[in-house]
Amino acid sequence: MALSSDNLNDHLYSTNLALSDLFNNRTFAHDPSGLIPILDSWGPQLQNSTSPVLHTAATDLGQLKSYLQNGDRAGASTLMQHLGEQASRAASNTHDWAGPHLHNGIGDQLRHLGQLLIMAAGNLKSMVA
């Protein structure tokens, strides 16, 4: 499925809700495998995109999944921090991409995603030490 601004924003919104639930559940730092289904939900959309940036994101999410499956918390934490920073940077360029009918706009959703990923990276990092 190709990404349009409507389905991208809706998917980001759903992802942010799922991540918030997962990270607030207080078991994430001890068992981060709950993140894997969320990563899997993004794979086909990113891989089928014509954007090289989104293909890179798909590769990064695949690497993150591998880290989680192998119990590499340090690698997962570092990559989640990087992905959070990338999402936050991307948000600065997408203030008004989506119309007013969407959930707060794609830039807002990307900003929230970046914050969630950076927070989760910190939680995982604290468990590595």
N, C-alpha and C positions, 0 to 999 in steps of 0.2 A: 504494500500500500504506500502510495506517495504521501508525503507530508504536505498538508495545506495549513494555512494559518489557523483555520477553525479546528481541525483535528489535532494539530500540534498543541494549541493552547489547552484544549480539553484534556489531552493526555498529560501535559505538564501539571495541570490542576489536579487530576486524579493521582498522579505520581506524588505530588507534594503532600496530599492528604495521607496517602499510604505510608510515605516516609515519616511523616509526623507521628502517625500511629505507631509505626515500628520503633522509632527512636525514643518515643516517650514511654514505651512499654517497659523500659528499664532492663530488659534482658538482651538487648542488642549487643552491648559491649561484651557480654559473656558468650553469646551465640549469634554472630552476625549473619548466619545463613538465611535468615528471613528476608534478606535483601535480594537474594538470587531470583525469586519470581518477578520482582520489580525490574531487575536488569533484563531478564528474558523478555519482558513486555516491550522493551525498547529496541531490541536487536533487529527484528524485521523492518521496522520503520526506518531506522538509521541506515541499515545496509542497502535498502532499496532506494535511497536518496541519490540524487545526482551530484550532491555537494561533497567535495573532498573533506571538508571540515566534519561533516556528519559521519562519513566513513571512518575518519580518525576516532570520533567519539564512539562508534560501534566497536572498534578495535580496543579502545580503552575500557569499555564496559565488559568486553570479553576477558580482558586481562584482570579486571577487578573480580569478576566471577571466579576466575581461576585462583586468585589469591584467597578468596573466601572459601572455596572448596578445599584448598590445601592447608587451610589454617594459618596462612601467612598474614597475621594481623598488621605487622609493620608495613608490608607492601600494600595492603588494602588501605591502611590509614594514609600513607603517603599519596597513593593514587586518588583517594577520595578528596584529600585536601586540594590536589591539583585540579580535579574535575570541578570542585566547588569554586575555585578561583576562576576557572575558565567560564563557568556559567555566569558568575558575577560580572566578568568582563563583557561577555556577550550581551548581558542585560543592558549595559550602558548604551548599546547601539540599537536597541529595539524598543524605544519608549512608546511609539505609537503605531507599531506594525499591525496590531490586531484592532479590529473595530470595537466600539463601545459595547456591543452585544456579548462580548466574550468575558471570561472570568478575569477581571483586573488587567488584562493585556499580557502579552507574552513576556515583555520586559519585566513586569512584576513577578510573573511566575518563575522566570529564570533567576531573578534576584533571590526569591524565596528558596529555590532549589539550591543555589550556591550556599546560602546560609545553612540549610539543613545538612548538606554534604560536609561542610567545614566543621559543623558541630559534631557530626558523627565521626569524622576523622579524629577529632580531639578525644572523643570517648574511647575509640579503639586504641589510640596511642597511649592513653592512660593505663590501659590493660596490658600493654606490651612491657612496660617498665618493671 
